[in-house]
């Protein structure tokens, strides 16, 4: 593991826990809203209402997908903490600065490697990872 104090690790763990709680609450709200829109879409008196409800469902599904991806990244960060790899760049094996981890606790790359990754994958349609 990279040189972080117990206090720093505890703080980062707390940030991950807080973000997880927010995402889980958001997913519950999205699920409830999606059920409402499904009902509206199936009972819509005109095609405009139905189209809006369908669009809303699609947008909620996209948001839920992003939330689920972030929850997976949080779990992966916890696993790296447990295994001792947390805070080490997967590209260059250098230490990811604590300030970067404060801003993005799920980061797997240092900022220079992340910038290179995004630049190299910008044209391929690949999703950049944190």
Beta strands, then each sheet from edge to edge (+ up, - down):
end
